[in-house]
């Protein structure tokens, strides 16, 4: 649990980043406030109250409640067990379109990696809380392969792709490396190597491989992954 001082500091930073004056009026101003509210709710580390959100938006609390109510009714905002505001399922639905484009761009590269290295290749992205597997590819001609189910997720900082995403989120604290490795971290008896995807959208993501622990040329594997990552990013624009 983060301290109140930490949360206040984060909100002050967000307020500074979002201190642009709203010069629109009517519906446009309401839309702008709604978008800023979603940005704030999604950026803080802990659920925020309506009162705190209203204060950061510099609007009366009653207006904040009406704004939040609209966002709740449309599915863009939900409340946790304590009544704090969190991003809603509607945003996850909208995000699927972006994720689908990334999966499409990565699919042929993952398939090629799987065949070249005879390892399971997979794509991982940050969903705002966890490192989530979006898609995977397995070697075709192996009798036994390691599956990586799309939708599976694990904590940021765990496993090779989780470490990559952690470095993309907090580069000062966790300086980015050309590649990351792990063994027995997310799944016992499984090793992984991952490299970052530097997407123009800024979404933290990585591609990686899974394999049963044995001696491998990690740098060579990472070079193949990095080349594939560059091509994926080029396709994404």
C-alpha positions as CSV (number, residue, x, y, z in Angstrom):
1,X,0.0,0.0,0.0
2,X,1.5,3.3,-1.0
3,X,1.6,6.2,1.5
4,X,-0.8,9.2,1.3
5,X,2.3,11.4,0.6
6,X,3.2,9.2,-2.4
7,X,-0.3,9.4,-3.8
8,X,-0.5,13.1,-3.2
9,X,2.8,13.6,-5.0
10,X,1.6,11.6,-7.9
11,X,-1.6,13.6,-8.2
12,X,0.4,16.8,-8.0
13,X,2.5,15.6,-10.9
14,X,-0.7,14.7,-12.9
15,X,-2.2,18.0,-12.2
16,X,0.9,19.7,-13.5
17,X,0.9,17.6,-16.6
18,X,-2.8,18.3,-17.2
19,X,-2.8,22.0,-16.3
20,X,-3.9,23.0,-19.8
21,X,-6.8,25.5,-19.6
22,X,-10.0,24.2,-21.1
23,X,-10.9,26.9,-23.6
24,X,-13.9,25.0,-25.1
25,X,-17.4,25.3,-23.9
26,X,-20.6,23.4,-23.7
27,X,-20.4,19.7,-24.7
28,X,-16.8,20.1,-25.9
29,X,-15.8,21.2,-22.4
30,X,-17.7,18.3,-20.8
31,X,-16.0,15.9,-23.2
32,X,-12.6,17.3,-22.4
33,X,-13.2,17.0,-18.7
34,X,-14.3,13.4,-19.2
35,X,-11.2,12.5,-21.1
36,X,-9.0,14.2,-18.5
37,X,-10.8,12.3,-15.8
38,X,-10.1,9.0,-17.5
39,X,-6.5,9.9,-17.9
40,X,-6.2,10.7,-14.2
41,X,-8.1,7.6,-13.1
42,X,-5.9,5.4,-15.3
43,X,-2.6,7.1,-14.2
44,X,-2.8,6.9,-10.4
45,X,-1.4,3.9,-8.6
46,X,-4.5,3.6,-6.4
47,X,-8.2,4.1,-7.0
48,X,-9.1,7.8,-6.6
49,X,-12.2,9.2,-4.9
50,X,-14.7,11.5,-6.6
51,X,-13.8,14.3,-4.3
52,X,-10.1,14.0,-5.1
53,X,-10.8,13.8,-8.8
54,X,-13.0,16.9,-8.7
55,X,-10.3,18.8,-6.9
56,X,-7.7,17.8,-9.6
57,X,-10.1,18.8,-12.4
58,X,-10.8,22.1,-10.5
59,X,-14.6,21.6,-10.7
60,X,-17.3,21.5,-7.9
61,X,-17.8,18.2,-6.3
62,X,-21.4,18.0,-7.5
63,X,-20.2,18.4,-11.1
64,X,-17.6,15.7,-10.4
65,X,-20.3,13.3,-9.3
66,X,-22.4,14.0,-12.4
67,X,-19.3,13.5,-14.6
68,X,-18.4,10.2,-12.9
69,X,-22.0,9.0,-13.0
70,X,-22.1,9.4,-16.8
71,X,-18.8,7.6,-17.1
72,X,-20.1,4.8,-14.9
73,X,-23.3,4.5,-16.9
74,X,-21.4,4.2,-20.1
75,X,-19.0,1.6,-18.7
76,X,-15.9,3.7,-18.9
77,X,-15.4,3.9,-15.1
78,X,-16.2,1.4,-12.3
79,X,-15.8,1.4,-8.6
80,X,-13.7,-0.9,-6.4
81,X,-14.9,-2.5,-3.2
82,X,-14.0,0.7,-1.3
83,X,-15.8,3.0,-3.7
84,X,-12.6,4.2,-5.4
85,X,-12.7,4.9,-9.2
86,X,-11.0,2.6,-11.6
87,X,-11.1,2.3,-15.4
88,X,-14.1,0.3,-16.7
89,X,-14.6,-2.7,-19.0
90,X,-15.6,-0.5,-21.9
91,X,-12.1,0.8,-22.3
92,X,-10.8,-2.8,-22.4
93,X,-13.2,-3.4,-25.2
94,X,-12.0,-0.4,-27.1
95,X,-8.3,-1.4,-26.5
96,X,-8.9,-4.8,-28.1
97,X,-8.8,-3.0,-31.5
98,X,-5.3,-1.7,-30.8
99,X,-4.1,-5.0,-29.4
100,X,-5.6,-6.8,-32.4
101,X,-3.4,-4.7,-34.8
102,X,-0.3,-5.5,-32.7
103,X,-1.2,-9.2,-32.7
104,X,-1.6,-9.1,-36.5
105,X,1.7,-7.4,-36.9
106,X,3.5,-9.8,-34.6
107,X,1.9,-13.1,-35.8
108,X,4.2,-13.9,-38.8
109,X,7.3,-12.9,-36.7
110,X,6.3,-15.1,-33.8
111,X,5.7,-18.0,-36.2
112,X,9.1,-17.5,-37.8
113,X,10.9,-17.3,-34.4
114,X,9.2,-20.5,-33.2
115,X,10.4,-22.4,-36.2
116,X,13.9,-20.9,-36.3
117,X,14.6,-21.4,-32.6
118,X,12.3,-24.4,-32.0
119,X,10.9,-22.5,-29.0
120,X,7.5,-21.1,-28.1
121,X,7.4,-17.4,-29.0
122,X,5.0,-15.0,-27.5
123,X,3.9,-11.4,-27.4
124,X,3.4,-9.6,-24.1
125,X,1.9,-6.1,-23.4
126,X,1.2,-4.0,-20.3
127,X,-2.5,-3.7,-19.5
128,X,-2.1,-1.0,-16.9
129,X,-1.5,-3.5,-14.1
130,X,-0.1,-6.8,-15.4
131,X,2.1,-8.2,-18.1
132,X,-0.4,-9.9,-20.4
133,X,0.2,-12.5,-23.1
134,X,-1.6,-11.3,-26.3
135,X,-0.6,-14.2,-28.6
136,X,1.9,-17.0,-29.1
137,X,3.3,-19.4,-31.7
138,X,4.7,-22.9,-31.2
139,X,7.1,-25.0,-33.3
140,X,5.1,-27.2,-35.7
141,X,7.2,-30.4,-35.7
142,X,8.1,-30.9,-32.1
143,X,6.2,-33.7,-30.3
144,X,6.3,-31.7,-27.0
145,X,6.0,-27.9,-26.9
146,X,5.5,-25.3,-24.2
147,X,2.2,-23.5,-24.6
148,X,1.6,-19.9,-23.6
149,X,-2.1,-19.2,-23.4
150,X,-3.2,-15.8,-24.7
151,X,-4.7,-13.8,-21.8
152,X,-2.4,-15.3,-19.2
153,X,-0.9,-12.6,-17.1
154,X,1.7,-12.1,-14.4
155,X,3.2,-9.3,-12.3
156,X,5.4,-6.7,-13.9
157,X,9.0,-7.4,-13.0
158,X,8.6,-11.2,-13.0
159,X,9.8,-13.3,-15.9
160,X,11.9,-12.0,-18.8
161,X,9.1,-10.1,-20.5
162,X,7.9,-8.7,-17.2
163,X,11.3,-7.3,-16.5
164,X,11.4,-5.7,-20.0
165,X,8.1,-4.0,-19.4
166,X,9.2,-2.9,-15.9
167,X,12.3,-1.2,-17.5
168,X,10.0,0.5,-20.1
169,X,7.7,1.8,-17.3
170,X,10.5,2.9,-14.9
171,X,13.7,3.3,-16.9
172,X,15.5,5.4,-14.2
173,X,14.9,2.8,-11.5
174,X,15.3,-0.2,-13.8
175,X,17.7,0.8,-16.7
176,X,16.6,-1.0,-20.0
177,X,18.8,-3.8,-21.1
178,X,19.2,-5.2,-24.7
179,X,17.4,-8.3,-23.4
180,X,16.3,-9.9,-20.2
181,X,16.4,-13.6,-19.1
182,X,14.6,-15.5,-16.4
183,X,14.3,-19.1,-15.1
184,X,11.8,-20.5,-12.6
185,X,10.1,-17.2,-12.0
186,X,6.7,-17.3,-13.6
187,X,6.5,-21.0,-14.2
188,X,8.7,-23.5,-12.4
189,X,11.0,-25.4,-14.7
190,X,10.7,-22.8,-17.6
191,X,13.3,-20.3,-18.9
192,X,12.6,-17.3,-21.0
193,X,14.4,-14.6,-23.0
194,X,12.7,-11.3,-24.0
195,X,13.4,-8.1,-25.8
196,X,11.5,-4.8,-25.8
197,X,9.1,-3.6,-28.5
198,X,9.6,0.2,-28.9
199,X,6.1,1.0,-30.2
200,X,5.3,4.5,-31.4
201,X,2.1,4.4,-29.3
202,X,4.3,4.2,-26.2
203,X,2.6,1.0,-25.1
204,X,5.1,-1.1,-23.0
205,X,5.4,-4.5,-24.8
206,X,7.9,-7.3,-25.4
207,X,8.4,-10.4,-27.5
208,X,9.9,-13.5,-25.8
209,X,10.6,-17.2,-26.1
210,X,10.0,-20.0,-23.6
211,X,12.1,-23.1,-23.3
212,X,13.1,-25.9,-21.0
213,X,16.2,-24.8,-19.2
214,X,19.4,-25.8,-21.0
215,X,22.5,-24.1,-22.2
216,X,21.6,-21.7,-25.0
217,X,23.4,-18.8,-26.7
218,X,21.2,-16.1,-25.1
219,X,22.8,-13.2,-27.1
220,X,22.1,-15.1,-30.3
221,X,18.5,-15.7,-29.4
222,X,18.1,-12.1,-28.3
223,X,19.5,-10.9,-31.6
224,X,16.8,-12.9,-33.5
225,X,14.2,-11.5,-31.2
226,X,15.4,-7.9,-31.6
227,X,15.4,-8.2,-35.4
228,X,11.8,-9.4,-35.3
229,X,10.9,-6.6,-32.8
230,X,12.2,-4.0,-35.2
231,X,10.1,-5.4,-38.0
232,X,7.0,-5.5,-35.9
233,X,7.5,-1.9,-34.9
234,X,8.1,-0.9,-38.5
235,X,4.8,-2.5,-39.5
236,X,3.0,-0.7,-36.6
237,X,4.4,2.6,-37.7
